[in-house]
């Protein structure tokens, strides 16, 4: 009896020891950097996405979000991804265009007329964009939107000539955009996004005009100094959620599927919420002193004619020709399906 108990205890001890030394997979904490303001719709959606990742992967994947540009501008964020300081980013097409000019297609003035056209072009370009990003060490999780860009200014602007004469913000580091603006009669001033509010506050700041989606302009209080909004619907501020290939490759196939599902839910949410936020922001800002300027028919036609003319100058110079042609094909096919 004693021998049997001893042998039983030994087997139990060996079994317990074996269980204790079974390796436990370490949790993966993905650090995500973005310029979106803290507590904004985008920030809340990212936090909820992180909660879903944590729950759906049984705590194997967690997400830490650094919002409000605390990790630097978008060029700095991309550099930090290469150094594995952060592993993911929700970033605008403007920032991604510094990495790959294919993203410039979304910023062409008046190239797209609706969010549905934007989605159609994104779907067409996704396989191409995925390969181009993969070559840069990034994996595309999903698309997103920052809303539609309008023109906010310190003095009323009504015509194309007015906009050309303005001291217009453009993104620092986007040298080709600066050159393009100058070549077409504009007066661009290259700054970082963080510089905009401070410069607009100054009586003789470096800029007096900045393109912004309405909700973002309200979130950053830009409209308190740039009290005029020229309602042009210039272009969508397209965004993308990306993760480094190194971080992506560390995840199991099961967890990748969970991450993908959470990212798609994030995209759906911002596409639903942001347009409403833009409309609500215009209403609220208007009660606080914002003056919305709607261009008359002549001015609107002038803007769009110039946009169409200028768009063609970007093919092959600022946007790869194959990407530009595919985008035009997708946009025109969508318009044809709607009888336009």
LINTA-V340207 format. One record per residue. N is the residue number from 0. PHI is phi as a letter, one per 20 degrees, with the letter a starting at -180 (* if undefined). NEAR is the number of other C-alpha atoms within 12 Angstrom. D_CENTER is the distance of its C-alpha to the mean C-alpha in whole Angstrom. Layout:
# LINTA-V340207
N PHI NEAR D_CENTER
N PHI NEAR D_CENTER
This chain:
# LINTA-V340207
0 * 7 72
1 f 8 71
2 f 9 70
3 f 10 68
4 f 11 66
5 f 12 66
6 f 13 64
7 f 14 62
8 f 14 61
9 f 14 60
10 f 14 58
11 f 14 56
12 f 14 55
13 f 14 54
14 f 14 52
15 f 13 50
16 f 12 50
17 f 12 48
18 f 12 46
19 f 11 45
20 e 10 44
21 f 10 42
22 f 8 39
23 d 9 36
24 f 14 32
25 f 13 30
26 f 19 27
27 d 27 24
28 e 26 22
29 e 33 18
30 e 31 16
31 d 40 13
32 d 42 11
33 b 40 8
34 e 36 9
35 f 38 9
36 f 30 12
37 f 23 15
38 m 20 16
39 f 26 14
40 g 32 13
41 f 41 10
42 f 32 12
43 f 22 15
44 f 34 13
45 f 40 12
46 f 28 16
47 f 26 17
48 f 34 16
49 f 35 17
50 f 26 20
51 f 28 21
52 g 35 20
53 f 25 23
54 f 19 25
55 f 22 25
56 d 29 25
57 l 18 28
58 m 21 27
59 f 28 26
60 c 34 23
61 c 31 21
62 c 32 18
63 d 26 18
64 d 35 15
65 d 32 14
66 d 32 13
67 m 28 13
68 m 27 13
69 f 20 16
70 d 28 15
71 o 26 15
72 f 34 13
73 f 39 10
74 f 32 13
75 f 28 15
76 f 38 13
77 f 37 13
78 f 27 17
79 f 24 17
80 f 34 16
81 f 23 18
82 e 16 21
83 m 25 20
84 f 23 20
85 c 32 16
86 d 39 16
87 b 45 12
88 b 52 9
89 d 50 5
90 c 43 4
91 e 37 3
92 f 37 6
93 f 39 8
94 f 40 8
95 f 40 9
96 f 34 11
97 f 31 13
98 e 30 14
99 b 30 14
100 f 33 15
101 g 38 14
102 f 39 11
103 f 39 13
104 f 44 14
105 f 48 11
106 e 38 12
107 f 41 16
108 g 34 17
109 m 33 19
110 f 35 18
111 d 36 17
112 d 30 18
113 b 24 17
114 f 31 14
115 f 23 17
116 f 31 17
117 g 38 13
118 f 29 14
119 f 27 17
120 f 37 16
121 f 39 13
122 f 22 16
123 f 26 18
124 e 31 16
125 g 28 15
126 f 18 18
127 f 24 18
128 f 38 14
129 g 29 15
130 f 18 19
131 f 24 17
132 f 31 15
133 g 24 18
134 f 16 20
135 e 24 17
136 n 28 18
137 c 33 15
138 d 33 14
139 e 37 12
140 e 35 12
141 a 36 10
142 e 40 8
143 b 40 6
144 b 42 6
145 d 43 6
146 o 37 10
147 d 38 12
148 f 36 13
149 d 37 16
150 d 45 19
151 d 48 20
152 b 41 23
153 e 33 26
154 c 29 28
155 f 26 28
156 d 35 27
157 c 31 28
158 c 27 29
159 f 27 27
160 f 17 30
161 f 24 29
162 f 35 25
163 f 25 26
164 e 24 28
165 f 32 26
166 e 34 25
167 e 36 21
168 f 37 18
169 b 37 16
170 f 34 14
171 f 26 17
172 n 24 17
173 e 30 16
174 f 21 20
175 f 25 20
176 f 34 18
177 g 24 21
178 f 23 23
179 f 22 22
180 g 30 22
181 f 20 26
182 f 16 27
183 d 23 26
184 n 21 28
185 e 24 25
186 c 28 25
187 f 33 22
188 c 31 22
189 e 28 19
190 b 27 18
191 e 27 15
192 g 36 13
193 f 26 16
194 f 25 19
195 f 36 18
196 g 33 20
197 f 23 23
198 f 29 23
199 f 33 23
200 f 23 26
201 f 16 28
202 f 14 31
203 c 12 30
204 f 23 27
205 f 25 25
206 c 35 23
207 c 40 24
208 b 41 21
209 b 45 17
210 e 41 15
211 b 41 13
212 f 39 12
213 f 45 15
214 f 36 14
215 f 41 12
216 f 40 15
217 f 33 17
218 f 29 16
219 e 30 16
220 l 27 20
221 f 38 19
222 f 43 21
223 f 26 24
224 d 33 25
225 e 41 23
226 e 34 25
227 c 35 25
228 c 41 22
229 e 40 23
230 e 34 21
231 d 37 20
232 l 36 17
233 f 32 16
234 a 36 13
235 f 44 10
236 e 41 7
237 f 40 5
238 c 40 2
239 b 39 5
240 d 41 7
241 c 43 10
242 c 42 13
243 f 36 16
244 g 26 19
245 f 23 21
246 f 30 20
247 f 30 19
248 f 18 23
249 f 22 24
250 e 27 24
251 f 18 26
252 g 13 26
253 f 18 27
254 f 28 24
255 g 26 21
256 f 19 22
257 f 29 21
258 f 38 18
259 g 30 17
260 f 22 19
261 f 32 17
262 f 35 13
263 f 26 14
264 f 26 16
265 f 37 12
266 f 32 11
267 g 21 14
268 f 27 14
269 f 36 11
270 f 32 12
271 e 22 15
272 e 24 15
273 f 33 12
274 g 30 15
275 f 21 17
276 f 30 16
277 f 33 16
278 f 21 19
279 f 20 21
280 f 29 19
281 f 34 21
282 f 19 24
283 f 22 24
284 f 32 23
285 f 21 26
286 f 15 29
287 d 18 28
288 o 20 28
289 f 31 26
290 d 29 27
291 e 31 25
292 d 26 27
293 e 21 27
294 f 24 28
295 f 17 31
296 g 13 32
297 f 14 33
298 f 23 30
299 f 23 27
300 f 17 29
301 f 21 29
302 f 31 25
303 f 27 25
304 f 18 27
305 f 25 26
306 f 27 23
307 f 22 24
308 f 18 26
309 f 23 24
310 g 32 21
311 f 24 24
312 f 25 24
313 e 34 21
314 f 25 22
315 n 18 23
316 d 22 23
317 d 32 19
318 c 30 18
319 g 25 20
320 g 20 23
321 f 21 23
322 f 32 19
323 g 34 20
324 f 23 23
325 f 27 21
326 f 37 18
327 f 32 21
328 f 21 23
329 f 27 21
330 f 33 20
331 f 23 24
332 f 19 25
333 f 26 23
334 f 20 25
335 f 13 28
336 f 13 28
337 d 11 27
338 m 8 30
339 e 11 29
